[in-house]
Every structure is written in structure tokens, then in C-alpha cells.
């Protein structure tokens, strides 16, 4: 069975004068439908660069990313954006909400950008499942931190995407809200999505089906693997 999200030998280099930073050095991964995978590692290990490449927001210098069997890398930005809108839901620490739009309008915008075939009833269902329906008419500036997280997740789920990418989704949330967000991500995995979570939180990593640890731009063995 082919993976919903696949990266093959990703390399990413950054240059500053005569210095070269090797942000990614041959990273490969494959995430199947129904999987929740945590990507961990210390600051500077390449997690953010990997996430940007997987989302098509940055182009790798070598290697390839495919989403739902479609090549994401080495395509014009317009094509990458269209594929991203259709097949990727992205939940970032920095909000994915448009400030002057209501929560409901943000979800509707995401559906339009993705040329979504999901019915209007799906938008209502997403708002309900994310626990933000009662605040659907509010703008981001009127929401609490927990409400912003749930609204951001509603936008990520707007097109019922096959792949979900989450960057520290519980980073600044209270325990109850964090568990609610993780439960929704696990629910989408049970429905057949591939979920990748970048996290520093060992509890979040432990709750995933498996963990991929980065160090110095490479996939590193987990401690249990290294000691076996």
C-alpha cells in the first residue's frame, strides 16, 4: 500500500556567506493512512525545515515529497498551493486564521481555496467537532488561546484532507484543550488520514503510533533502539 505522505532522501542547504548549514541530510519517511507519527528532536535538528518541505512551503535541494500519490516537489508554486489546499491540512503554532474574518468564514475560505467537494454540512460538523461552533461568528482577536487552537484545527480540517501536519499543536494549551485537540487528530487518523505532529512534548510523542527523531538534519535512532 502506498503511503499518503512520503519523503525520499530530502536535502536542504542554507548559505550565509562562506558558511553552509545542512538543515536536512537525506531524510526519508512514509506515513500510511490511519497513522499518527510524531517528529521530535532538539532545537535546530531540522524539524521546522522538514515540515516546510513536507507542506510544499519550501523546496528541498534534493529529494522528493509526494502527497496522496502526487508529486509536491519540483512544481511551480501555483501548482503546489493548489495541491496543498486539496490534500494537506496544516495546523501551525502561528495561527492559520485570517484576522478580519470570522471563524466560519475562515473555514469557508479554506474550502473555496481547496475547491472542496465537501458539502456545507461538513463545515458545520467540523465546527461542532472542534468545539468552536458557538464562536463561529467571532474573529480571531475575540478568541481565547484554546479557542484559537480549535478554530485553527477547524480550518485545517475544512477540506477533510487525507494528510494533516501539526506543528506543536499543544504547545501553549491547557491540559484539557490539548487533549481535545489530540483526540480530534487521532479521530481523523481513525477515519483514514495520515497525521504528522512535530512536537517537543514527550507525552504527545508517546501517544503517537510511532516516533521519528531528528538530530543534525538526519533521522536518529530512538534511545530504545540505540540500546537494543
N, C-alpha and C positions, 0 to 999 in steps of 0.2 A: 504494500500500500504506500503510495507516495505521500510525503509529508505536506501538510498545509503550509508550513513555513520552513524554508530551507536556505542555509547559507553554506557556500562551498569556498573554502580557503580564502577568507576575507583578509585583505591587507589594507591598511590606511596609514599614510605617512604625512607628517606635517613638517614644514620647513620654516625656520626662523633664522635668517642669515645663513651661516655655515652649519647651523645645528639642525639635525633631523630627529624628530620624535617618531618612534614606531608605535602608533596607537593600537593597531591590530596587526597580529603576525600569524596569519594562516588559520583564522578561526573558522571552524565548521560546526554546524549544528543542524538538527532536523527535529521539528516538533509536529507530532501527529494530532489528528482530530481527537478531542477528548482529553488532551494532556494539559496540565498546569506545570510549567517549568520556571524555576527561579534562577536568575542570573545574579551571582554575588561576586564580591571581590573588594579589595581596598580602594580608596580614592585613587584615581589615576591608573586604574588597571585596564581601562578601555570599555567600561560598561556603557557610558553615555555615547561613545563613538559607535559601538556595536548597535545600540538601539537606533541611532540616527540612520545607520546604513540599512538596518532591517526595515525601517519605515520608509526608506527611499528619500529621506530628507538630506542625506549626504551620499555621495558616490564613493564606493571603495576604489582604491588604486589597483586592486587586483581581486579576483574572485567574483562571485555572483550570488545574488539573492533572488529566490523565486517565492511567490505567494500564490497559493491555490493553483500551482502548476504554471503560472505566468511569470515570465522574467520581469523583475522590477529594475534591475541594474542595467546600465548602458542603454537607457532610453531617454528621450527628451523629457524635460521637467513636466511639460503639459501631460504627457502620457503617464508619467509616474504619479502625478497628482490625481489623475482620473482613476488609476488602479488603486491608489491609496484610499480614495474616497469610497470605492466599492467594496474593497476586501479587507481593509485594516481599520480597526477601532483603536484609537490612541488615547490613553489616559496619562497625562503628564502632571508633575508637581506644579508647574506653571500652568494655570488654567487653560483649557481648550475652549473657553467660552468667549463669545463676542460681547463686550461690555455693555453696549447700548441696546441689546436685545434681551427679551425675557427668556427664561429657561425653555419654555415651549417653543419660542421662535428659534432659539439656538438648535434645538433638536430638529425642527423642521428644515432649517438651513442645511444642516448636515445631510439630511435626506435628499434635498434638492441637489447638493453638490455631488452626491453619490449616485444621482439618477436612480434613486431607490425604487425597487418594486414592492417594498413593504407597504402595506395599507396604512391609512391614517390611524386605524385602531392599534397598530403596533406602537405608534408614538405614545398613545395614551397608556398602553400596557407598560412600556419602558419607564415612563414617568412614575407609574404606580409601583413597579418592582423596585425602582431605585429610591422609593420613599420620598419623592420630591414633588409629587402631583399637586399637593396642597400649595406649593410655592411656584407652580408653573408660570404664573404671571409676573413673578419677581425678576428683577435684573440682578446680575452677579453682585453688584455693590450692596445689594439689600440682603444677601445671604450670609449665613454663618459659615465657619470653616467646614463643618461637617456637611452642611447643605451644598456648599460649592463642590465638595468631593462627589456627592451623589449626583449633582447636576452634570458634572464633568463626565461621570460614568454613563449617564443617560445619553449624552452626546456621542460618546464612544460606541454605544450600542444602537445608535439611530438607524443604521442600515443592517442590523443583525449580521455583523461581519463574521467571516469564518476565522479571522485571526484578531486577537486582542493583544496589544502591547501596553504595559503599565509601568510607569516609572515611579518607584517609591509610592505606591498608591495609599499606604497607611502612614506615611512619614509624619504628618502633623495632625493626625486624627486621634480623638479619644478612643479608648478600647472598644466601646460599643459600636461606634461608627466604623472603625477599622474592620471589625469582624463582619459588619453588614456589607461593606464593600468587597471583602474577600469572599464572602458567601455568594455574592452575585457573580463574581468572576468564576468561582467553582461551578455555579449553576450553568453558566454559558459553556463551560468545558463539558459538562454532562450532556448539554444539548448538541455537542459536536464541534465546538470551536477549539482552536489551539490558542492557549493563553501563555504569554511570556511576561514574567514580572521581574523587573530589576529592583533589587532591594538590599539594604544593609541589615535588615531585621532578621535575626536567626529564627525567630518564631514563624515568620512568613515563609522563609526558605524551608523550614521543617514541614510546613503544611502543604508544600508543593509535591507533585508526584516525583520529581527529581530536581537536582540542583546542578547547575553548571557554574564553576568558579573560574573567574578570570584573574590572572596575575601578569603584569607587564605585557598586556596585549595578547596573551596566549591562554588557552584553556589549561588550567592547572588541575592536578589530581586533588580530590577531596581528602581530608585528613584520614577518613576511614579507609579510603582506597590506598593512600600512601603507606598506612601502617599495616595493611594486609599482605 
